[in-house]
Amino acid sequence: MSAVHNEPDHADHAHAEGEAHGSMRDYVIGFVLSVVLTAIPFWLVMSGALADRTLTGLVVSGFAAVQIVVHMVFFLHMNARAEGGWNLLALLFTVVIVVIVLTGSLWVMYHLNANMMPHSAEMAGRAMADMP
């Protein structure tokens, strides 16, 4: 008497909708890109190649964004075909929410700083004199 298995075969489960997992070539390309996208910003910061700190921060942030995309494509296998496009849609929704939250937070902090802080030493002195 054989046992009845309700679970699908593992070979069929992994590629049920034609979704392929990454090949060794994809993983090697992703790894090399990740190393390069880490080494270049590290070199930029450690060597001081860019004199402006703001520019250096923006360049490093750009490399970080590109590295996020590399990880999602080569290691998480995220594309428009995966899960019928729902993974990509969920990612886009998450990015929109994060941008809204970050932009709103920066906007609020800027306006709190501009409206709450004294603009001169005279105003700061008056504020201190008014305190009990």
N, C-alpha and C positions, 0 to 999 in steps of 0.2 A: 504494500500500500504506500503510495507516495504522498508526500505533503503538498498541499495546495498553497502556492505562493500568490499573494495578492499584490506583491511589489513588482514593479516593472523591472525588466532586465537592465543591469547597469549600463550595458553597451547602448541600449536604446534610449535610456534616460538622458545621457549626456548630450546627445545630438538629436533630440526629439523634433525640434523645429528647424533643423538644418543649421543650427548655430555651431560653428566650429570653435574649439578652444585654440589658443595660440600655439604656434609651432615653435620649435627651438629657435628658428631664425628670427621670429617676432620678438621673443624674449631677449635674444642677444642684441638686436637692434635697439630695443627699449632700454636695456641696461647701458649700452654704449652712449646713447643719447642722454640718459640720466647722469652718467658720470661727466660727460662734457658740459651739460647744463648746470652742474654743480661746480665743476672746476673753474669755468670762466668767471662766474661771479666771485668765487673765492679769490682768484688771482686779482680781479679788479679791486677788491677791498684790501687785500693784503699788500699789494704793490702801490696802491694809491694812484693808479693810472689815470683816473679821472679826478681832477682837482676839486670840482664842486661836489660836496657831500650829497646835496639834493639830487643831482644827476646820477650819482652812484646808486643812491637808494632807488630811484626810478628804474635804472637799468637792471638792478638785482631783482626788483619786483617783476619786471618784464620776463626775466629768465625764470622766475618762480612760476609765473602763469603758464609759460610754455611747458615747463616741467610737469605741471598738473595735467595738462592736455596729453603729454607723452605717457604719463602713468595711466590715465584713463583709457587711452587707445591701446597701448601695448600690453598692459598688465591686467586691466579690468575688462578689456575687450568691449568697450562701450562704443557703439555706433548706431546708426539709424535703424539697422535691421534687428538688433538685439531686443528680445522681448517685445517684438512688434512696435518698436519705437518708444515704448513707455519709459525705458531707462533714460533715454535722451530727453524726453519731455520732463521727467522728474528732475533731471539735472538742470535744465533751463529754468524751471520754476524755482529751484533752490538758489541758483545764481541771481535771479531777479530779486528774491526775498533778501538775500545777503546784501546786494547792492543798495536796496531801499533802506535796510537797517543801518548799514555803515554810513551812507550819505546823510540820513536823518540824524544819526548820532553826531557826526562831525558838524552838521549845521547847528544843532542845538548847542553843542559845546562852544562853537565859535561865537554864537550870539550871547550865550551866558557870559563868556569872557569879555565880549565887547560891551555888554550892558551892565554888568555887575561890578567890574573892576573900576577903581578910581582912575581918572585919566591924568591926574597930576599929583604932585606931592602936596600941593595946597589942599586939594580935595581929600586926600588921604589923611592929612592932619585934621581937617574939620570932622571927618568921620570918626577919628580916634577921640577927639574932644567931646563928641556927642555921646560917647559910650559912658555908662555909669561906673 
